[in-house]
Every structure is written in C-alpha cells, then in structure tokens.
Amino acid sequence: MLFRGKQPEASIWRRFRASSDGFTFVQEDGVYTAHIVANAERVVDLFWTLTDLLGPAVDVHIDDLRSGRSWRGESLPLPDVRDTMARLRLLLARYGGIQISVFTSEDQISLNEHLELFIYSKSDKWLYLLEGRGLEEMSHVQTKSWKIKRQSFPAAPDLVNALASAAEKLGLTRG
C-alpha cells in the first residue's frame, strides 16, 4: 500500500479508546471541578500523568476501603509521590477500591474507589490540559455501571500489601 503525503500521527489510545472517554467541567463558588470517566487503565494513567503538573511539594491522602486503613502525608516531594504511585498503577487499575488524593493549596487530583478521576482547582487550566490529552468535554458523563458498596470490594491482598508498603516508603502517617 502506498501513502501519499504526510499521514496524521495517532496514538494507540486515541485510535482504540472507548467513546465514553470524556469529562465534565463545572465552576461553582470559585472552584472548578472536572469529573473524568474512561477505562480503568486510562484513568489511572491520567491520574499519574496529571500529578506531574502539581507543585514540587504535595499533600497525599490514601483510603484503603478493603482494610479500612488510611494514611496521610504533608509537603511530600512530588517526584517521590509519583515514583511510588507509578509502582501501584497496574494494581490500582486491576482492583480499584482505593481512594487517593494528591493536592496542593491550589489543585487537588483524586482517584476514587470506582476508578473515576476528579480534579478540583481554583483555576480553569485543567479544562485545556484535559482537552490537550484527547478527552472530550461533555455535558454529563456515564459513570461506572458496576459500582459496588464500600464493603463489597473483592479481596486484593497484593494491592493491600503494596499500598501499605508504599505508605511506609513515603513516610505517611496512619489516620
């Protein structure tokens, strides 16, 4: 097959993404909120990728719905947090059931237990950043139809152990 001219470059996720990949973006009382829905791997990857746009020191809160444990840390170096979260990405996408928030005084990026991503910010910069990542703004998004109760997440000992190890590595405190 012979191609003429320059062909547009397309990444794999853009070619094979689900049509439901998108986000809502609203502003209320000076806070901009984005709710992003896509497949599990894409949402977890976006969570990790977008944290790189936060400041050099971040606060972290993790809530493990399986074990009932939670951890928090303040003014942690962003590269350390991202490195630790990178090691958890595969397990997070596979099992869910964990709430993670990484935030500064201006922005908060949260991954919920149903693998939906939320961004809260004092500015509208995230609208342009999400569109730049190929997501489509929608008037409403289709949330996960498989949502289950907090207590009903299936056992995932690999994730629970990896999460406890990550919290220890970052020096997070229980609570």
Backbone hydrogen bonds, N-H to C=O, Kabsch-Sander energy under -0.5 kcal/mol:
donor,donor_aa,acceptor,acceptor_aa,energy
15,R,11,S,-1.8
16,F,12,I,-2.4
17,R,13,W,-0.9
21,D,18,A,-1.7
22,G,37,V,-2.2
23,F,136,E,-2.1
24,T,35,H,-1.7
26,V,33,T,-2.4
28,E,31,V,-2.5
31,V,28,E,-1.7
32,Y,121,S,-3.1
33,T,26,V,-3.2
34,A,119,I,-2.6
35,H,24,T,-1.7
36,I,34,A,-0.5
36,I,117,L,-3.3
37,V,22,G,-2.6
43,V,39,N,-2.5
44,V,40,A,-2.4
45,D,41,E,-2.3
46,L,42,R,-2.7
47,F,43,V,-2.6
48,W,44,V,-2.2
49,T,45,D,-2.9
50,L,46,L,-3.3
51,T,47,F,-1.4
52,D,48,W,-0.5
52,D,49,T,-1.2
53,L,50,L,-1.8
54,L,51,T,-1.7
58,V,76,L,-2.7
59,D,103,F,-3.1
60,V,73,G,-2.6
61,H,101,S,-2.3
62,I,71,W,-2.7
63,D,99,Q,-2.8
64,D,69,R,-3.0
65,L,63,D,-0.8
65,L,97,G,-1.9
68,G,64,D,-1.8
71,W,62,I,-2.6
72,R,173,T,-2.3
73,G,60,V,-2.4
76,L,58,V,-3.2
78,L,56,P,-2.7
80,D,77,P,-0.6
81,V,77,P,-1.9
82,R,78,L,-2.8
83,D,79,P,-2.2
84,T,80,D,-2.1
85,M,81,V,-2.6
86,A,82,R,-2.3
87,R,83,D,-1.1
88,L,84,T,-0.6
88,L,85,M,-0.9
89,R,85,M,-0.9
89,R,86,A,-0.6
92,L,88,L,-2.8
93,A,89,R,-2.5
94,R,90,L,-1.7
95,Y,91,L,-2.5
96,G,91,L,-0.5
96,G,92,L,-1.9
97,G,113,E,-2.5
99,Q,63,D,-2.6
100,I,98,I,-0.5
100,I,111,L,-2.4
101,S,61,H,-2.7
102,V,109,I,-2.5
103,F,59,D,-2.6
104,T,107,D,-3.1
108,Q,120,Y,-2.6
109,I,102,V,-2.7
110,S,118,F,-3.3
111,L,100,I,-2.9
112,N,110,S,-0.5
112,N,116,E,-2.7
115,L,112,N,-1.9
117,L,36,I,-2.1
118,F,110,S,-2.9
119,I,34,A,-2.4
120,Y,108,Q,-2.7
121,S,32,Y,-2.3
122,K,106,E,-1.4
127,L,124,D,-1.3
128,Y,124,D,-0.7
129,L,125,K,-1.8
130,L,126,W,-2.6
131,E,127,L,-2.0
132,G,128,Y,-2.0
133,R,129,L,-0.6
133,R,130,L,-0.8
134,G,131,E,-1.8
135,L,130,L,-1.9
136,E,21,D,-0.6
138,M,23,F,-3.0
143,T,141,V,-0.8
147,K,144,K,-0.8
152,S,149,K,-1.8
153,F,150,R,-0.7
160,V,156,A,-2.4
161,N,157,P,-2.6
162,A,158,D,-2.3
163,L,159,L,-2.7
164,A,160,V,-2.1
165,S,161,N,-2.2
166,A,162,A,-2.4
167,A,163,L,-2.5
168,E,164,A,-1.9
169,K,165,S,-2.5
170,L,166,A,-2.2
171,G,167,A,-0.7
171,G,168,E,-0.7
172,L,167,A,-2.6
173,T,72,R,-2.9
175,G,70,S,-2.4
